[in-house]
Amino acid sequence: MSAEYNPQCLFNLTYGIYVVTSCAGGKANGQIANTVVQVTAEPARIAVALNKENLTHEYVSRSGVFGVSVLAKETPMTFIGLFGFKSGRDVDKLAQVEYKEGSSGCPVVTENALAVIEAKVVSTLDLGTHTIFVGEVVAGEVLREGEPLTYVSYRDIKKGKAPKTAPTYHGPPPAGAKERSGVKLERYVCQVCGYVYDPAAGDPDNGINPGTPFEDLPDDWVCPVCGAAKDQFEPEE
C-alpha cells in the first residue's frame, strides 16, 4: 500500500517572513524568503534557502555575504510584493525602501524590520532548485520591539501566496466560489503573483469591505501583493 501525501500537511510547519539581501559587483538586491533558521549558537550561524533562478542567489554565491531583515507583522503587502514578486533584474528594489550598508558591506533593509542580521557564508548545500547557504553571524541589531510576521499570518490573514520560486510553493489554490447572503461571489486571481481576491473577505487593509464583488472594486484598485492593476485579474477556474 503506497503512502498518501497531502501537500497541505506542510502548512503546519512554522515559518517567518524575511527579506534576504546581498551584493556583488557594485550592485545589490533583496528578496522575500521564509526559510531562514538559526542552526548553531556557538558560533552563531543561520541558514537560508534561495532559489537558483533568483538574482539574490547569484549575489550571495559571488560575494559570500548576506543580510536578513526580520519583518514586522504589520508589514504592508505592497512591500512584500516588491521583494517577493518583482525581479531585481527589472527593478532597483532597494532604491524604493529604507536600508543601510552593514559592516560586511552587505545592505540590510531597515524599513518594516524588527531586527537585522549579517552573515558570512561558511557552507552551502545544493538542493537542485535551491541552495542552502549557511552563514556565520558577523553582526546583528534589534531595531524595535514588535511581533514578527509569520507565514501563517501572511497566507491566512493577509491572503498572500508563495512565489513560484519559493520552497513552500504548492501550486494554485483550490478552485471555487463562496456565497454570501445567497449570492455567489466569484473569486479572481492575479495573473502576476497568484493572489486571490475573495469577495467574501474583501480587502480591508485597502478599504474594501467583505462582501464586495470584484466588479464593484474601484478602477484604481490594485493587487495588494504585487501592485498589479485590476485588469490583470481573471476569474478563478
Stockholm file with secondary structure:
# STOCKHOLM 1.0

chainA/1-237         MSAEYNPQCLFNLTYGIYVVTSCAGGKANGQIANTVVQVTAEPARIAVALNKENLTHEYVSRSGVFGVSVLAKETPMTFIGLFGFKSGRDVDKLAQVEYKEGSSGCPVVTENALAVIEAKVVSTLDLGTHTIFVGEVVAGEVLREGEPLTYVSYRDIKKGKAPKTAPTYHGPPPAGAKERSGVKLERYVCQVCGYVYDPAAGDPDNGINPGTPFEDLPDDWVCPVCGAAKDQFEPEE
#=GR chainA/1-237 SS CCCCCCGGGGGGSCCBCEEEEEEETTEEEEEEESCEEEEETTTTEEEEEEETTSHHHHHHHHHSEEEEEEEBTTCCHHHHHHHHSSCTTTCCGGGGSCEEECTTSCEEECTTEEEEEEEEEEEEEECSSEEEEEEEEEEEEECCCCCBCBHHIIIIISCCCCCTTSTTCCCSCCCCCEEETTEEECCEEETTTCCEECTTTCBGGGTBCTTCCGGGSCTTCBCTTTCCBGGGEEECC
#=GC SS_cons         CCCCCCGGGGGGSCCBCEEEEEEETTEEEEEEESCEEEEETTTTEEEEEEETTSHHHHHHHHHSEEEEEEEBTTCCHHHHHHHHSSCTTTCCGGGGSCEEECTTSCEEECTTEEEEEEEEEEEEEECSSEEEEEEEEEEEEECCCCCBCBHHIIIIISCCCCCTTSTTCCCSCCCCCEEETTEEECCEEETTTCCEECTTTCBGGGTBCTTCCGGGSCTTCBCTTTCCBGGGEEECC
//
